[in-house]
Amino acid sequence: MATLSDVAKLAGVSTATVSKVLSNTPYFTEETRLKVERAIKELNYSPNLPARALASGRTEIIAVVFPYIYDPLFTDPFVLHMLQGIEAVCHERGYNLLLSTPRLTFEGPDDLYLRLLRSHYLDGMIALDNVPLASVSEPARQRDIPCITIGYHATHHYVRTDDHGGGMQAMQHILDLGHRQIGIISVSDSLNIALNHRLTGMRSAAEARGLNYDAFPTAQGDFSVDSGMAEAAALLAQHPDLTALVCLNDRMAMGAIQYIRSLGKRVPEDISVIGYDDIPTAAGFATPLTTIFNQAPTSGQVAAQLLFDLIEGKPVQSVVLPTQLVSRASTAPVSRES
């Protein structure tokens, strides 16, 4: 196996110069870089990552932490969309990603995750930290690991979207269309702090119109399409006069639409449905979905950019991103017959 010294000898430079080329450190010429790269290719040299980390103090590895709180995590388009934004920035900076999915208890994240934090293997981390049960960013902060939180747990540096404003936009849209018989499909309070902020925004919008928000029937899904179908069935069985469903994510909204169609009803002529997140499939769904654009890729990109600023010792300001109503074909004015 070729060594750093072998590369330096073939390129006719010092081992220090080879190290600088490998780490993109400045102060070498383009001619030198090309000589080193040719030698690396000819010798099929692969850097010893632990040795490089020991020498440079950097592993060039960023952890992305998504607590594992529900089974569809790895098929959740919102999570994948956010990860896409993080990966783009990290790849551009020459960093690899390490995905961690800690399980949570009242005592905190599991020991497997805590062992990772103790390993000195991470240059930093980005944590989706919205589960009320426990924070995944707090143990990293205690170990002085640079961390950017996407979410609502207390932290010095965070990126989040305006969930309260997004909830207001969703409810205002439905109310502006004349709906007053409104059902809500949310999730358990124990699953997601951000969704609780969306609900308070919806309450604010309803109460601003003089409506009793607590009179709106509510069901709790688990983010999945199947749960959207099941909870829509429960709501409509108990409240057949509903003219609109407000769903706290797009997949539950899609499930609700599928169930409504199974009854022989039409969306939006009989029942309007609005989702939240604007996942990639929302626009191309059989009934294109009205939703709230939640800036998932941008959240990931901004979090990664802030993390590299933090690693480099630059000043970091937390960011709150605005949401946007995306009006499509799944909502319409309430029918006069309703």
QUIUR-V286231 format. One record per run of one state. SS is the DSSP state (a for helix, b for strand, c for the rest). FROM is the first residue (numbers start at 1). LEN is the number of residues. Records with the same first field share a line. If there is no record, write none. Layout:
# QUIUR-V286231
SS->FROM-LEN ; FROM-LEN
This chain:
# QUIUR-V286231
c->1-3 ; 12-3 ; 23-7 ; 44-5 ; 57-4 ; 67-4 ; 76-1 ; 93-3 ; 101-3 ; 106-2 ; 110-1 ; 119-5 ; 130-8 ; 143-4 ; 152-6 ; 162-1 ; 177-5 ; 188-5 ; 209-4 ; 216-2 ; 222-3 ; 239-5 ; 248-2 ; 263-9 ; 275-2 ; 278-12 ; 294-2 ; 312-7 ; 322-2 ; 327-12
a->4-8 ; 15-8 ; 30-14 ; 49-8 ; 71-5 ; 77-16 ; 111-8 ; 138-5 ; 163-14 ; 193-16 ; 213-3 ; 225-14 ; 250-13 ; 296-16
b->61-6 ; 96-5 ; 104-2 ; 108-2 ; 124-6 ; 147-5 ; 158-4 ; 182-6 ; 218-4 ; 244-4 ; 272-3 ; 277-1 ; 290-4 ; 319-3 ; 324-3
